[in-house]
Amino acid sequence: MSRSGRRLVTGVVVVMSSWSCGSTGPDVTPEVGAIVVTPASTTLALNGQLPLQAEVQDGSGTAIPDAAITWTVQKPSIVSISSAGVVTALAVGTSQVAANAFGKSGVASITVNPATSPGADHPGSGDSGAGNSGNSGNSGNSGNSGNSGNSGNSGADNASAVATVSVTAPSKKVKAGATMQLVATAKDSKGNPVPHPTLYWSSSNNNTATVSASGLVTGRRKGSVTITAQTAQNGGKSGSVGIDVK
């Protein structure tokens, strides 16, 4: 074979080898539609712990298996989170935590309440006579002063403080038979979050999708539906989000 012929064959081999190696190049980054964190909203006692779950979904709502999740915290002074998604309550307050993967994030809101203090009940029980008035004070405070914020503020007074309600969803699509946690945020006229608001959830079409009292949507059959959270059963301030059931 002539020298020029050998060069031509060698060149073809090199080109074929380069193409073959390129075909097995880096893995294609999956197209992420949403990251769903459950529970999307929860309350913990001080020093309490809770494991969170994060599901990475593609644009059709199908889970992407074995996706690497990185957890971050909005306010590390209030909660911490391990690499496995376990939240630990460190101080009273509210913080968001986020599950991150492929440039997308899913968010959960964690509220930390003070733990019930045993000492708060002892003065009332120990003060027999005068303690009765102390107990009546406790009963007026729904038992525990720490819990009065939950029981009293979540009633009519708290509802009247709400100026706006917004509802967010990790995705605007859900499969029939699947569930998705929605988050409702209530704010006062100054834009400050209203803690522990009483909200009533409803679906515009229960045949398409239903919603629980905590905002968990369950897809029923194909169609579009509007999910609403409002401060009163028959009105009040409200916010809503549209969901497509596939």
N, C-alpha and C positions, 0 to 999 in steps of 0.2 A: 504494500500500500504506500502511496506517495506521502510525503511529509504533510502536504496540504490536506490530504484526505484524513490523516490522523488528527490534525488540528480540528477539523470539522466535527469528527465523531466525539472528541473530547469536549468540545463546546456544547454539543447536544446533551451529553451526560451531565455536565455541570448545570445546565438550565433545568433539566428534568429533576435533578437532585434538589435544587433550590425551590422549585415549585412544590415538590413533595414535602419538604420540610415546612414550607409556609402553610400548607393545608392543615398541619397539626399545630398551628400557632396557639397563642393565648386563648383561653376560654372566653366566650362572649359573655359580657355582663348581662344578667337577666334584666328584663324590663319590669321594674317594680311599680305596681299600681298603688299599693297602700301597705302600711304596717299597722296591724291591729293589736293593741295592748289591752289585756284583760286582767283584772277589772279596770275600766277606764277611769273610774272615780271611786275612791274609798276613803274611809276614816279609820285612823289608828289611834290607840291609846299611846301615851308617852312610853317609849322603850319597846313598843310592840313591833312585830315583824310580819311581813306578808310577801309571799312569792308572787311575782307578776309573770304573765305569759305574753310572748310576742309572736305573732304570725306574720310572715312576709308573704304578700299576695301579689300576683301579677295583675295585669289590667282587667282580666276576666274574673278576678276574685279567687283564683285557684292558688292554693298554698305553694310556695317555693320551698322545697325541702332542703334541710341542712344549710340554711342561710346563717351566716355569722352575724350575731347581734352584738352591738356595743351599746352599753347603757350609760346615760349621762343624767345629771341632776341639775335642776335650775337653782335650787337653794340648798347647798350642801350642809348649811348650819341647821336645817330643819329635818332633812332625811338624808340617808345614805343608801346606796344600792350596790350590791355585789355584782360580779361579772355574770353570775347565774340569774340575776334579776330579783334578788331578795331585798325588799325595802326594810330599812330599820328607822323607826321614828326617834329623832334626837331632841327635838324642841317643838313647842307649841307653834302652830302656824300652818300655812299651806304652801306646797311646792309641787311643781311638775317634774316628772321624770320622763325621759325619752328613750325609746329603742331605735337605734340607728343602723341602717344597712343599705348599701348600694346608693348612698346619697339621699335616701328617704328617711323620714322619721315618723314614729307613732308616739303619741303622748298620753300619759295618764296623770290625773291630778290626785295628790295625796294630802289629806287634811289630818293634822295631828292635834288631838284634844288632850287636856291634862287627864292623867289617870285618876280614878275615883280615890279620894283620900280617906282611909278608915278613920282618921282622927276627926274628920268633919262630923261624923255621926256620934262620936263619943261624948262631946259636951252636952248634947241634948239628952242622952240617956243617963248621964251622970248627974244632971242638975234636977232631979225628980220634980220638985214643985215649980221653981222658976223655969225649970227645964221644959215644962209644958209649953210655955210661951215660946221657948226656943224651938221646940218641935213644931209648933204651929207655924213658926217662921220658916222652918225647913219644909213643911208641907206646902206652904205657899210658894216655895222655890222649887217645887216638884221633887222634893227629896234631897237633892244634892245641888249645892250652888253651882258646881261644875256642869251639871246636866241641865240647869235652868236655861242655859244658852241654847241647848238643843230643843227643849220642849217649848219654852216660852217664845224664843225668837223665831222658831219655825212656824208659829201660829200667825194670827191676824196681824200682829205688830210687825213681824218680819215681812209678811206679804205686802203690807202697805209701804214698806221702805223700798220695794223693788220698782225700778223705773224701766228697766229693759231686761229681756231674757233672750239669750242667743243659744242656739243648738248647733253642735258640731258633730260630724260623723267621720270616722276614719276612712270611709269610702262611700261614694254615692250609689254603690251597687251591692247587692247581696243575693246570694243564691237561694232558691226555694229550699226550705228545710234548714238553712244556715242561720246563725245569729250574729248580731253586731251590736256592740255597746255604744250608745250615744252619750254625749256629755252636754248638760245644760248649765249655762253660767248666768246667774242673776246679778245685776248691778244696780246701785242706787243712782240718784240724779247727778251725783258727782263723778260717776264712773267707777266707784269703788265696789268690789265684790261684796255681795250680801251673803253672810255665812249661813249655811244650813237652811236654805229656803225650802218651803213646802211646795212642790211642783206636781202637777197632775199631767200625766202623759196620755196621749190619745193618737189613734191612727185614723186617717181619712177613709180607709177601706180595710177592715179587718180580714176580708177575704184575700187581700193581696199581701198584707203584712200586719202583724200584731206588735204591740209594744207593752212591756211590763211596767210596773210602778217605779222601777229603777232605771228605765230608759233602755232596756235590752230589746232590740228589734228581732223578730223572727220572720223570715221570708216564708210566704205561703204559696203563692203562685205568681206567674209572670204578670207584670204590670207595673204601674207607677203609683206611688203613695206618698202622702205628706204626713210626717210625724211631728206632733206639736207638744211642747211643754208649756204649761200656763200656771199662773199663781192661784187660780180658783177653778173649781170644777165647771162653772158656767160663765167664764170670762176672766177678767183680770189681765195682767200683762202676759204676753206670750211670745214664743219664738218657735220657729219650725224649720224643717229641712226636708227636701225631696229625696226619695229613695227609689231606685229602680230595682225590681225583683226580676232576676233572670231565670 
